[in-house]
Amino acid sequence: MLLNFIGALLLGLGLAIIWIVYRLLRKEDWFRGWLRGNLALLLLAIVFTMAFGAMDVMSYTPLKPGVLPVAEIDIRAVDEQVYELSM
């Protein structure tokens, strides 16, 4: 449930950035337009990165009962702030 919320939040933030990109690109003036275009491309790259991140987060599923985990890690304290890990 939380992962779906995070994915929806990233999607909403991406839509807000797309709206900002649209507002930046529709004004005139060459140099400021060039700067706005570069900023718009940077923001679009961020949006695509967030979209792929949202898709990845929303695809996580909990481990089903009866399915063996990939690995188990055993942590044992040997001394103060010294631990032994075993798989």
Residue pairs with C-beta under 8 A, 6 or more apart in sequence:
3 57
3 58
3 60
4 58
6 54
6 57
6 58
7 54
7 55
7 57
7 58
10 50
10 51
10 53
10 54
10 57
11 51
11 54
13 50
14 47
14 50
14 51
14 54
17 43
17 44
17 46
17 47
18 44
18 47
20 43
21 40
21 43
21 44
24 36
24 39
24 40
25 33
25 36
25 37
25 40
27 33
27 36
63 69
71 87
72 87
73 85
73 86
73 87
74 85
74 86
74 87
75 83
75 84
75 85
76 83
76 84
76 85
76 86
77 83
77 84
78 84
